[in-house]
Amino acid sequence: MTAFRISPAVADAFPDTLIALVIATGLRGHEAWPGTTAALEDLERQLADGTWQPADESDPRIEAWHTAYRSFGTNPRRIRPSVDALGRRLTKKGSLPRINPAVDSYNSVSVRHGLPAGAFDLGHVAGDVDIRYADGGEEFTPLGEPDTVENPKPGEIVYADTDGVLTRHWNHRDAHRTRVTEDSTHVAFVLETLDGTRDGEFLKAAAEELRGLLAPHAEQTAVHSLSPAHPRAGA
C-alpha cells in the first residue's frame, strides 16, 4: 500500500493545508464516460453564456497559491499553479482539453471548484509519496517529455517517491513516469487547498464530485484526507 505524507516542514509552513486523496481501483479507462463528457460540456456552456467564470488570481483560493509559490522562490505568473493555468486556458479557448476520461474528470472538478488537482498512476509509483521541500539533487521528467531530466530547485515544494519527483512547484506539473492514461487501473487523485478552514466544504464537495465521476468506471473508490493534524494516508 502506498502512503502519502505531508512532511513536518511543509506542515509547519502551511498549517491550514488540506488535501483530499481520492483512490480508484479497477479503473476502466477505455470505455465511454458520459458523466465526464457532460460535466465538461456543462462548464463550457456556462462559460459561453456568461453564467460562470473560472477562478482567477484575484480569487482568494488562487491568490493563496501565488503567495505559496513565491514563498519557495517560484514566480506564479510565469510558472502557474495548475488550477490557475487550467482556468486561464479555458477562458481563452472556451474549452478544456480532452486527454482521457480520468484526467478529464479531475480537470473538470478542479476548474469548477477552483482547487488544484492531479493524479498518479500507482502502478508506476515507487514506495511512498512525500510532500516535501526538494534538496536540489532529485530528478524530474516532465509530463510529455520522457527524454528531459530536470532538477527541482532546493527549497521547492514537490511530491516525491523513492525514485524521484512526481510534481514540481507543488502542483504546477506532473511527471511523465506516473502519468494517468487509459490503461491506468489504480490511481490516486489529489485535490488541494491551503486554507482548509475556509475551503473545507469546497474540497469535500469537489472530492465527492470527482468520486461520483469515477465510481461508475471503477471497482472501488475511497476518499481520504491529509492535513498537518493527520499527515499520513494510505492508498
Backbone bond lengths (Angstrom), bond angles and torsions (degrees), N, CA, C in turn:
res aa  C-N    CA-C-N  psi(-1)  N-CA   C-N-CA  omega(-1)  CA-C   N-CA-C  phi
1 M - - - 1.465 - - 1.524 110.04 -
2 T 1.320 116.88 130.35 1.459 122.59 177.89 1.525 109.95 -80.58
3 A 1.318 116.67 130.67 1.460 121.18 174.42 1.521 109.60 -101.90
4 F 1.325 116.40 141.26 1.462 122.98 171.36 1.521 107.24 -107.75
5 R 1.343 116.24 133.95 1.466 120.87 -175.47 1.525 110.90 -135.58
6 I 1.319 115.72 141.22 1.467 122.26 169.02 1.522 107.00 -95.02
7 S 1.325 117.10 124.89 1.460 119.36 -178.53 1.525 110.37 -68.75
8 P 1.332 117.36 153.35 1.468 119.94 178.42 1.524 112.91 -57.14
9 A 1.331 117.93 -37.35 1.467 120.05 -178.25 1.528 111.32 -66.51
10 V 1.324 117.05 -41.65 1.469 120.26 177.45 1.524 110.30 -68.10
11 A 1.320 117.12 -40.13 1.463 120.84 177.68 1.523 111.11 -60.53
12 D 1.336 116.97 -40.91 1.466 120.43 179.57 1.526 111.31 -66.97
13 A 1.335 116.49 -38.81 1.463 120.35 -176.95 1.521 112.63 -75.81
14 F 1.336 116.57 -30.04 1.469 121.82 -177.22 1.530 108.74 -131.34
15 P 1.326 116.51 73.16 1.472 120.79 -168.15 1.522 114.69 -70.94
16 D 1.336 118.54 -12.72 1.462 119.82 -179.84 1.530 112.02 -106.62
17 T 1.332 115.54 16.10 1.462 120.09 177.39 1.524 110.78 -61.52
18 L 1.327 115.45 138.22 1.455 121.53 175.11 1.522 107.89 -139.48
19 I 1.320 116.06 128.08 1.465 122.02 -177.10 1.523 109.06 -127.09
20 A 1.320 115.57 129.31 1.462 121.23 172.83 1.518 108.40 -96.78
21 L 1.309 114.93 128.82 1.459 122.44 179.90 1.538 107.00 -111.31
22 V 1.317 115.83 112.14 1.467 121.42 -179.08 1.524 107.67 -105.66
23 I 1.323 116.29 115.15 1.465 121.60 -176.13 1.519 109.31 -104.26
24 A 1.317 115.59 129.53 1.466 121.05 176.74 1.519 109.14 -123.03
25 T 1.311 116.72 130.30 1.460 122.21 175.85 1.522 108.84 -119.16
26 G 1.330 114.93 149.43 1.454 119.73 -178.99 1.518 113.40 67.52
27 L 1.334 117.01 33.36 1.467 120.05 178.90 1.525 110.55 -64.02
28 R 1.335 115.11 144.30 1.460 122.15 177.31 1.525 108.53 -118.40
29 G 1.308 115.31 87.93 1.463 121.03 -172.08 1.507 115.29 -82.04
30 H 1.325 117.47 -6.09 1.468 119.29 -177.34 1.524 112.72 -96.51
31 E 1.348 117.60 -5.64 1.457 119.04 179.26 1.526 110.43 -93.06
32 A 1.310 117.57 168.19 1.465 121.49 177.40 1.524 110.47 -71.03
33 W 1.328 115.92 139.15 1.461 122.21 176.96 1.532 107.86 -116.96
34 P 1.323 119.00 80.81 1.471 119.74 -174.80 1.523 113.95 -63.06
35 G 1.338 117.90 -30.40 1.459 119.71 178.37 1.514 112.33 -64.09
36 T 1.324 116.14 -40.09 1.467 120.52 178.33 1.515 110.76 -69.43
37 T 1.318 117.01 -41.70 1.466 120.25 176.90 1.524 110.75 -58.35
38 A 1.324 116.49 -44.03 1.460 120.58 179.75 1.525 111.78 -66.05
39 A 1.328 117.09 -38.41 1.470 120.49 179.74 1.522 111.18 -63.56
40 L 1.315 117.04 -43.18 1.461 120.96 178.31 1.526 110.75 -63.60
41 E 1.309 115.52 -46.80 1.465 119.48 -177.72 1.518 111.33 -65.29
42 D 1.322 117.31 -34.23 1.461 121.29 178.48 1.524 111.09 -65.16
43 L 1.331 116.96 -44.29 1.462 119.98 177.30 1.519 111.00 -60.84
44 E 1.307 116.34 -45.62 1.466 120.41 -177.72 1.529 111.23 -65.84
45 R 1.318 116.99 -35.25 1.460 121.19 177.40 1.531 110.40 -67.71
46 Q 1.319 117.86 -43.23 1.461 121.16 178.52 1.527 111.36 -63.31
47 L 1.316 116.11 -39.33 1.462 119.31 177.11 1.527 110.27 -64.17
48 A 1.311 116.67 -43.94 1.463 120.80 -177.23 1.525 112.24 -65.14
49 D 1.343 116.68 -36.13 1.470 117.69 -178.19 1.527 112.79 -92.68
50 G 1.317 116.85 3.54 1.462 121.01 172.31 1.504 115.89 80.00
51 T 1.336 118.15 14.19 1.464 120.42 -179.27 1.520 113.20 -90.93
52 W 1.311 117.45 -5.14 1.473 121.34 -178.53 1.523 108.98 -157.02
53 Q 1.345 115.25 146.56 1.463 122.15 175.23 1.523 108.77 -134.65
54 P 1.326 118.66 142.83 1.466 119.37 173.96 1.525 111.12 -62.51
55 A 1.315 116.51 150.70 1.467 120.97 174.70 1.519 109.11 -62.30
56 D 1.337 116.26 137.95 1.461 120.33 176.81 1.521 108.99 -116.91
57 E 1.330 117.24 -171.22 1.469 119.58 -171.94 1.522 113.22 -70.75
58 S 1.334 117.98 -7.91 1.469 119.59 172.98 1.524 111.89 -82.38
59 D 1.335 117.20 -12.79 1.459 121.64 178.30 1.521 109.64 -76.67
60 P 1.337 119.21 137.53 1.470 120.34 -178.22 1.522 113.73 -57.59
61 R 1.335 117.66 -31.57 1.469 119.99 179.42 1.526 111.18 -64.98
62 I 1.330 116.53 -41.77 1.474 121.07 179.84 1.527 110.07 -78.09
63 E 1.313 116.31 -40.92 1.468 120.94 -179.63 1.529 111.10 -57.20
64 A 1.323 117.18 -37.94 1.464 120.34 179.42 1.527 111.43 -62.89
65 W 1.329 116.85 -37.97 1.467 119.43 178.17 1.524 111.11 -70.11
66 H 1.326 118.06 -36.27 1.459 119.94 175.79 1.521 110.20 -60.46
67 T 1.330 116.08 -43.83 1.466 119.85 179.20 1.523 110.76 -63.39
68 A 1.318 117.08 -41.70 1.469 120.52 178.80 1.517 111.11 -63.19
69 Y 1.327 116.94 -44.86 1.464 119.94 179.86 1.534 110.42 -58.72
70 R 1.319 116.27 -44.83 1.472 118.83 179.61 1.518 110.87 -61.53
71 S 1.335 117.39 -32.45 1.464 120.40 -177.29 1.523 111.94 -64.80
72 F 1.345 117.53 -28.19 1.464 118.05 177.26 1.530 112.30 -109.97
73 G 1.350 115.73 23.74 1.455 120.63 167.32 1.512 116.28 87.02
74 T 1.337 117.75 16.29 1.460 121.68 179.37 1.523 109.32 -106.35
75 N 1.324 116.60 132.55 1.465 121.67 176.66 1.527 108.12 -81.34
76 P 1.351 119.14 109.96 1.465 120.71 -173.02 1.517 114.10 -74.30
77 R 1.324 117.81 -8.02 1.459 119.12 175.45 1.523 111.38 -92.77
78 R 1.302 116.02 -10.60 1.469 120.52 173.79 1.521 110.55 -103.36
79 I 1.325 115.97 -41.35 1.463 122.68 176.99 1.522 106.20 -120.20
80 R 1.314 116.84 98.27 1.461 121.32 -167.02 1.527 112.85 -90.11
81 P 1.341 116.72 146.35 1.460 119.51 168.98 1.524 109.74 -53.70
82 S 1.319 117.33 147.28 1.460 120.86 -171.20 1.526 112.84 -56.65
83 V 1.334 117.80 -43.78 1.459 120.05 -176.91 1.525 110.78 -67.31
84 D 1.317 117.66 -33.69 1.460 122.14 177.40 1.527 109.70 -65.62
85 A 1.323 116.61 -48.06 1.463 120.78 179.97 1.526 111.18 -62.76
86 L 1.320 116.13 -40.80 1.465 119.99 -178.38 1.527 111.07 -67.23
87 G 1.332 116.97 -42.53 1.456 120.32 178.25 1.514 112.66 -64.15
88 R 1.318 116.68 -39.80 1.462 120.39 177.77 1.530 110.59 -64.50
89 R 1.326 116.27 -40.57 1.457 119.37 178.44 1.526 111.14 -63.35
90 L 1.326 116.50 -43.03 1.454 120.27 179.10 1.521 110.94 -62.24
91 T 1.326 117.04 -44.61 1.462 120.85 -179.52 1.522 111.18 -61.76
92 K 1.325 116.22 -40.88 1.462 120.53 -177.07 1.521 112.31 -73.03
93 K 1.331 117.08 -44.66 1.465 121.01 -172.97 1.519 113.71 -94.98
94 G 1.340 116.61 -20.66 1.446 119.88 -178.41 1.513 114.20 82.58
95 S 1.326 116.87 2.53 1.464 120.29 -179.59 1.520 109.54 -150.99
96 L 1.317 115.72 157.25 1.454 122.41 174.70 1.531 109.37 -95.08
97 P 1.327 117.73 151.67 1.463 119.12 177.37 1.515 111.43 -66.95
98 R 1.314 116.28 148.95 1.464 121.64 172.50 1.521 107.38 -105.51
99 I 1.334 116.35 109.63 1.460 122.07 -177.35 1.520 109.94 -102.18
100 N 1.312 116.01 -66.05 1.462 124.33 171.33 1.524 105.93 -161.07
101 P 1.329 119.31 166.25 1.464 119.48 -170.64 1.528 114.94 -57.39
102 A 1.322 118.73 -41.34 1.461 120.48 -177.60 1.529 110.94 -67.29
103 V 1.333 116.95 -45.25 1.463 120.78 178.78 1.521 110.47 -66.53
104 D 1.319 117.11 -42.47 1.461 120.11 178.23 1.528 111.19 -60.22
105 S 1.329 116.42 -34.56 1.469 120.26 179.97 1.517 110.86 -63.90
106 Y 1.332 117.59 -49.59 1.466 117.23 -177.35 1.521 111.50 -73.17
107 N 1.328 118.66 -29.00 1.461 119.57 174.42 1.522 111.01 -62.46
108 S 1.326 116.63 -43.86 1.461 120.79 178.86 1.525 111.34 -60.15
109 V 1.325 116.46 -47.12 1.463 120.85 -178.96 1.529 110.51 -66.34
110 S 1.318 117.15 -41.03 1.458 121.41 -179.42 1.521 112.06 -58.03
111 V 1.329 116.09 -52.68 1.458 118.93 -174.73 1.526 111.52 -73.50
112 R 1.329 117.59 -31.25 1.467 119.90 177.97 1.534 111.52 -64.08
113 H 1.331 116.40 -39.29 1.464 120.95 -174.13 1.531 113.89 -101.65
114 G 1.323 117.81 -3.05 1.463 120.45 178.55 1.511 113.56 68.62
115 L 1.338 116.59 34.04 1.462 121.94 -177.77 1.528 109.98 -125.84
116 P 1.331 118.37 135.46 1.463 119.57 174.95 1.524 111.27 -60.36
117 A 1.328 115.79 142.66 1.454 121.39 178.43 1.524 109.24 -140.09
118 G 1.311 115.48 152.91 1.456 121.54 176.22 1.513 109.02 -158.64
119 A 1.328 115.83 -178.98 1.462 119.24 -178.87 1.517 110.07 -157.21
120 F 1.331 114.91 152.91 1.461 121.99 179.77 1.529 109.01 -131.90
121 D 1.316 115.98 131.37 1.459 120.82 171.43 1.522 107.03 -75.52
122 L 1.330 116.73 108.21 1.458 120.76 -174.21 1.524 112.63 -67.30
123 G 1.328 116.78 -17.25 1.452 119.59 175.03 1.518 113.53 -67.89
124 H 1.342 116.75 -14.43 1.460 121.67 -179.95 1.528 112.67 -118.20
125 V 1.336 116.67 8.03 1.472 120.93 175.07 1.521 108.85 -86.82
126 A 1.321 116.55 136.31 1.467 122.34 -179.79 1.529 109.43 -104.00
127 G 1.320 116.68 110.46 1.463 120.15 179.23 1.510 111.72 72.90
128 D 1.326 115.62 -150.80 1.457 121.30 -178.15 1.531 111.06 -89.09
129 V 1.327 115.52 167.61 1.462 122.40 -178.19 1.520 108.91 -116.76
130 D 1.325 115.85 126.72 1.459 121.86 179.12 1.515 110.44 -116.17
131 I 1.321 115.73 136.71 1.464 122.55 170.53 1.517 105.51 -95.25
132 R 1.332 116.29 108.83 1.463 119.43 -168.51 1.523 110.26 -151.81
133 Y 1.323 114.54 174.20 1.457 120.76 172.99 1.524 109.39 -80.85
134 A 1.323 116.17 135.15 1.462 120.94 176.76 1.523 110.20 -72.12
135 D 1.343 115.57 149.40 1.468 119.09 174.83 1.521 112.04 -97.78
136 G 1.331 117.66 -4.92 1.462 121.62 178.21 1.512 114.05 95.62
137 G 1.329 117.69 -10.61 1.454 120.26 -179.31 1.512 113.88 -98.71
138 E 1.340 117.12 -4.94 1.458 121.10 -178.08 1.540 110.83 -75.74
139 E 1.318 114.66 160.95 1.465 120.55 176.53 1.524 110.12 -114.70
140 F 1.337 114.09 146.64 1.458 122.00 -179.04 1.516 108.80 -139.48
141 T 1.334 116.17 129.41 1.457 121.62 174.82 1.522 107.96 -111.20
142 P 1.348 117.90 113.05 1.462 120.80 -172.90 1.525 112.78 -65.71
143 L 1.309 114.90 150.04 1.459 122.07 175.64 1.519 109.61 -54.11
144 G 1.319 116.02 129.41 1.454 121.28 178.75 1.509 115.04 82.26
145 E 1.341 116.67 -0.18 1.475 120.72 -179.57 1.526 109.12 -130.85
146 P 1.345 117.56 68.53 1.468 120.51 -172.75 1.527 114.69 -63.77
147 D 1.328 118.00 -17.24 1.464 120.77 -179.44 1.522 113.25 -99.59
148 T 1.323 116.95 5.42 1.462 122.15 -179.10 1.526 110.30 -102.00
149 V 1.318 116.45 135.78 1.467 121.20 175.27 1.520 108.42 -125.09
150 E 1.323 116.20 124.76 1.458 122.78 177.18 1.520 109.53 -115.99
151 N 1.323 115.39 159.38 1.464 121.96 173.00 1.517 108.66 -117.95
152 P 1.337 118.42 111.63 1.465 119.51 176.03 1.525 111.14 -54.84
153 K 1.320 114.85 150.84 1.457 120.15 178.93 1.527 110.73 -70.41
154 P 1.323 118.30 143.91 1.461 119.15 173.23 1.531 110.36 -55.72
155 G 1.321 116.59 132.02 1.452 120.96 -179.76 1.510 114.97 91.91
156 E 1.326 117.39 -9.13 1.464 120.90 175.70 1.532 108.98 -73.21
157 I 1.313 118.04 138.61 1.460 119.98 177.93 1.522 109.64 -82.40
158 V 1.329 114.96 132.62 1.463 121.83 -176.43 1.523 109.85 -138.01
159 Y 1.324 115.53 158.87 1.460 122.22 159.46 1.524 105.26 -92.85
160 A 1.324 117.97 132.56 1.460 120.75 -177.93 1.522 110.79 -144.32
161 D 1.345 115.13 143.00 1.466 119.94 170.57 1.521 108.13 -110.41
162 T 1.321 118.17 -166.45 1.459 119.67 -174.80 1.522 112.68 -72.70
163 D 1.330 118.37 -16.98 1.464 121.08 -178.74 1.513 114.04 -99.99
164 G 1.327 119.08 -8.28 1.453 119.04 179.76 1.512 112.66 155.11
165 V 1.315 115.11 -166.31 1.459 122.84 -174.48 1.527 109.58 -91.71
166 L 1.337 115.52 134.31 1.460 122.18 -178.50 1.521 113.09 -101.35
167 T 1.331 118.23 -25.52 1.460 122.25 171.40 1.514 108.32 -143.23
168 R 1.321 116.58 143.12 1.468 121.30 172.66 1.521 109.91 -100.82
169 H 1.350 114.60 156.72 1.465 121.85 177.19 1.531 110.30 51.02
170 W 1.332 115.41 44.74 1.469 124.92 179.99 1.524 110.80 67.74
171 N 1.344 117.36 -66.18 1.470 119.04 -176.10 1.523 113.33 -141.47
172 H 1.336 116.77 21.06 1.466 119.26 -177.25 1.522 112.20 -71.12
173 R 1.352 116.75 -46.31 1.463 119.60 -174.23 1.522 110.61 -150.51
174 D 1.333 115.37 140.19 1.461 121.14 -179.58 1.522 111.37 -91.23
175 A 1.326 114.98 163.79 1.462 121.79 179.97 1.528 110.71 -84.53
176 H 1.328 115.25 153.10 1.466 120.53 178.84 1.528 111.29 -68.33
177 R 1.324 116.43 -37.55 1.471 120.91 -173.85 1.523 112.50 -59.73
178 T 1.311 117.84 -40.75 1.466 121.27 -174.14 1.528 112.07 -105.41
179 R 1.322 116.94 19.82 1.465 121.08 179.05 1.529 110.31 -60.10
180 V 1.312 115.59 150.70 1.462 121.98 178.88 1.522 108.98 -95.32
181 T 1.329 116.19 126.92 1.453 122.90 179.10 1.532 109.38 -123.43
182 E 1.336 115.80 -179.26 1.465 119.72 176.40 1.528 111.83 -63.05
183 D 1.337 116.70 -21.88 1.464 120.67 -178.37 1.527 113.18 -87.84
184 S 1.317 118.16 -8.53 1.463 121.57 -178.78 1.524 109.96 -68.99
185 T 1.317 116.53 129.51 1.469 120.20 -178.13 1.526 113.21 -115.47
186 H 1.320 118.67 -21.18 1.472 122.63 -179.32 1.525 107.17 -128.63
187 V 1.316 115.86 105.85 1.465 120.96 -168.58 1.522 110.48 -129.92
188 A 1.329 115.36 139.05 1.463 122.44 171.11 1.526 108.16 -106.02
189 F 1.316 116.24 120.87 1.457 123.05 175.96 1.529 107.96 -102.90
190 V 1.326 117.59 140.62 1.463 120.72 178.23 1.523 110.01 -123.72
191 L 1.319 115.46 140.80 1.458 124.41 172.03 1.520 106.67 -127.82
192 E 1.334 117.04 137.79 1.465 119.93 -167.42 1.522 112.77 -133.65
193 T 1.326 115.23 146.55 1.456 122.09 166.06 1.519 108.61 -140.84
194 L 1.317 116.08 150.90 1.464 121.31 175.04 1.519 112.06 -93.41
195 D 1.322 117.32 -5.20 1.464 121.56 -179.26 1.520 109.18 -132.32
196 G 1.325 114.97 80.96 1.452 119.99 -177.98 1.509 113.36 -64.42
197 T 1.326 117.35 -28.72 1.462 120.43 178.36 1.516 110.79 -64.84
198 R 1.318 115.79 -44.79 1.468 120.63 -178.98 1.530 112.04 -79.13
199 D 1.348 116.36 -40.56 1.460 121.10 -167.50 1.525 114.15 -107.43
200 G 1.332 116.78 9.19 1.459 118.72 -176.07 1.518 113.58 -57.51
201 E 1.331 117.27 -40.19 1.463 119.82 179.59 1.521 111.50 -70.99
202 F 1.353 117.18 -37.63 1.464 120.43 173.12 1.530 109.91 -55.82
203 L 1.330 114.91 -47.49 1.465 119.88 -176.36 1.526 111.09 -65.40
204 K 1.305 116.91 -43.29 1.460 120.40 179.13 1.525 110.77 -61.25
205 A 1.336 116.41 -45.24 1.465 120.13 179.61 1.522 110.90 -64.10
206 A 1.331 116.26 -40.35 1.462 120.04 -179.75 1.520 110.98 -64.76
207 A 1.337 116.82 -43.24 1.460 120.34 -179.70 1.524 111.30 -63.31
208 E 1.330 116.98 -40.44 1.461 119.88 179.17 1.524 111.25 -70.30
209 E 1.326 116.72 -35.39 1.463 119.58 176.48 1.527 110.50 -64.13
210 L 1.326 116.31 -44.56 1.462 119.81 177.99 1.522 110.54 -63.29
211 R 1.311 116.43 -45.13 1.469 119.38 178.39 1.529 110.68 -58.07
212 G 1.317 116.49 -38.38 1.455 120.58 179.37 1.524 112.93 -65.04
213 L 1.327 117.29 -33.53 1.461 120.94 176.81 1.519 111.74 -73.72
214 L 1.337 116.31 -33.09 1.464 121.07 -176.96 1.517 112.70 -81.04
215 A 1.337 116.90 -38.38 1.465 121.41 -167.79 1.528 115.03 -55.94
216 P 1.345 119.88 -38.94 1.464 117.90 179.89 1.529 113.70 -66.86
217 H 1.324 116.44 -10.83 1.461 120.61 -174.58 1.526 111.43 -123.31
218 A 1.335 116.46 23.76 1.464 121.81 -178.33 1.516 109.64 -141.13
219 E 1.322 115.05 153.77 1.463 119.24 174.37 1.515 110.96 -73.13
220 Q 1.329 116.49 -34.18 1.463 120.28 -176.80 1.519 109.81 -155.67
221 T 1.325 116.77 143.85 1.461 122.19 173.23 1.526 108.90 -133.28
222 A 1.321 115.96 151.96 1.463 121.51 177.92 1.520 108.66 -151.61
223 V 1.334 116.06 151.35 1.464 122.15 178.38 1.522 109.04 -120.07
224 H 1.331 116.43 130.23 1.461 122.99 176.18 1.525 108.76 -125.60
225 S 1.311 116.44 160.94 1.463 121.70 179.28 1.514 111.15 -119.86
226 L 1.313 114.94 143.03 1.462 122.88 173.73 1.520 108.37 -121.94
227 S 1.321 116.88 136.79 1.462 122.54 176.64 1.520 107.43 -157.90
228 P 1.330 117.94 168.18 1.463 118.81 174.94 1.536 113.25 -56.47
229 A 1.324 117.00 -31.12 1.468 119.73 178.05 1.527 111.89 -75.78
230 H 1.317 116.24 -27.60 1.475 122.13 179.23 1.526 107.32 -133.55
231 P 1.330 116.57 77.60 1.465 120.65 -167.61 1.518 116.03 -82.17
232 R 1.307 118.39 6.91 1.458 120.49 -178.22 1.521 110.56 -137.87
233 A 1.343 115.98 135.95 1.463 121.06 174.38 1.528 107.58 -144.31
234 G 1.319 116.09 147.42 1.450 121.09 -178.43 1.507 111.96 -98.95
235 A 1.348 114.66 149.77 1.459 121.01 177.52 1.508 109.61 -120.16
